[in-house]
């Protein structure tokens, strides 16, 4: 059964991104601190169609698994603008639904990635993403504001959080504004690593 998932990294003090995000300063300049575990993995660079990484093991297999299970993506305009200038062609290999006020024709890339620009809200984007994903999952890619909107609306079935052993002290917190009575939350899996701690949660709407 298709699920709506979040799979992302945060700092030990709960930050998803740093301050002063922009296309010139993606994620507020903290990507290297939050995602170092991922950058070390051969699977990450292979997905980018590049050579790189030092390791292939359980962490790489987690990266492969999330791409394999995802049939469509949803993201916000800010994340799209930060990534558009650096992402390789056909990075996502699926339909990507960008929530924005801008009206724009779909951007069809070589391969199987098409960016669709959605102007009529999170429910519309989710409906379209579910149709595109088929039996696979819909991944709420980011940024934090878009994840928060879907979390607060009760639409998320699973969160897979990768907690980096670092304090950022300031920035954008992933779970700001959450309502305590939206979900029952169960820990499905805790996976230790030398570089991060992976925790998978099941969210069931109350």
N, C-alpha and C positions, 0 to 999 in steps of 0.2 A: 504494500500500500504506500502510495506517495506521501511524503512528509514535507513539512516546511522546517528548514533547519538553519541554524546559525553555527558557523565554524570560524572562530577568530581567536586572535591572541590579545592578551591584556597584561598589564604589569601587576606585580604583587599588590600594589595599592589601588588596583581596579581601573587603570586608565587604558583606553583603547587607542588614543592618539594624543599627541602633544599639542602645545599651543601654536597659534598662528599658522594654521593649515592653509595651503594654497598650491596651485600647480607648480610653483617654484619651490615649495617646501612641503612635499607630500607627507601626510600623517604628522605634520608638525616636526619632522626631522627625527622621529623616534623609531622608525621602522627597523633599523639595525639592532636596536635594543630589544624590541618586542619579538622580532621574528628571526633572531640569530639562529635558533634551533632549526628553522626551516631553510635558511640560506645554506646551512651546512649539508643539506640533503641532496643527493644526486637526483632524486625524483622531482624535486622542485625545479631544478634547472632543465631537466628533461622535458617537463611540461612547457617550459618556455622555448623549447626546441634549441637549447644551448648546452654547451659543455660546462660543467661546474659541479661543485659540491665535493665533500670529502667522505661522505658516509652513505651506505645503503643498508638500512636495517629497519627496525620497527617504526622509527619516525618517518622514514621514507614511505613505508607501506601505508601509514595513516594518510599521508598526502595523496598517494595514489587512490586510496579508497574514497576520499571525499570527492575527488574529481570524477571517479567512476560512477558514483551514486547520484550525481547532480545532473538533472536534465534541463534546467533553466535557472537563470539568476535574476535577482532584483537588486538594484543599487540606486543611490541618490546622485543628484547632479554634481555635488562636490566631489564624490569619489570618481565619477566618470571624468570630470575635468582634470583631476590630478593624474589619472592613469592614461588618459587618451594620448598624451604626448610621449609616453614611454612604453606602453604595452605593445608587444609584438603582434603582428597580424594573426588573427584567429586564436587568440589566447584562450578564450572561454570554450570554444568548440560547441556552442549552444546559443539559444536565444537569450539575450540580456535585455531586461526591461528597466529603463532609466526613468525614475520619477523626477519630473521637471516641470516648470511653468513654460519652458521654451517649446514652441511648436516646430518640429523638425521631422523630415522624412527619415525612414529607417536607414541606418548605415549598414549596408551589406558588405561584409568583408570576404576576402578570398577564403575558401574553406567553409566552415559551418557556423561561424559567428555572425549574428545580426543583432545590432543594437536598435531597440525600439524605444521611442521617447513617449512617455505616458503622462498625460496632462490631467487625468480625471481621478487621481487618488490611489491609495494603497490597495483598496479592494479590487479595482480594475486591473492594476498591475498583477496582483496575485492570481486573479482568474485567468488572465492571459498566460501567465507563467505556468500555471498548473496544466492548462491545455497543451502547451508546448512540451512540458516535461514528460507527459504520458505516465508511465509507471515509475519513472525516476523521481527524485526529490527536487524541490525548489529551494535554492540556497539564497538567503538574504545576505548579500555580500557586504553591504555597508553603505555609507559609514555608520557611525554610532547612532545618529539621529534616525536614520531609516530603520535600523534594528530596533530602536526604542519604540518607534511607532507600531511596528508589527508585534513586538512583545506586549505593549500596553493594550493592543486590540485583542490579544488572546489568540493570535494566529500561529504561534510558533510551537512546534511539536518536540523539538530537540535542540539543545545547545551543546556544542562541543567546544570547550574553552581551553586554551593553551596558556598557562600562567607562567610568564617569564620571571626569573628570579632577579627582579630589578624594581626599585622604587623610582617613579617619575616625579612625584611631588605635585604635579599640576598637569592640566590638559583636559581631555574629554573623557568622562567616565562612561563605561558601557551601560551600566544599569541605573543611571540617573533617571528619576521620575517614575520608577516602577511602582505599581500598586501591589500591596502585599497580598491581596485577596484574589488575584487573577488566576493563579495556577496552584495546583499541587505539584511539588517538585520531588523527583526521585533521582538519586545517583545511580546511573547505569554502569559506570565504568570509571576507574581511576588508573591511569597508566603512567608510571614513573619513567623519567628519562634523565639522562645526564645533563640535559640542556633546558628542560621545561617540565611542567606537570600538566598532563592532559586529563581533563575531567569531562565526562559525557553525562548530561542530565536529560531526563525525560520530563517534559512539561505537559501536564494535563489540565485543561481549563476547568475551573470549578463551576 
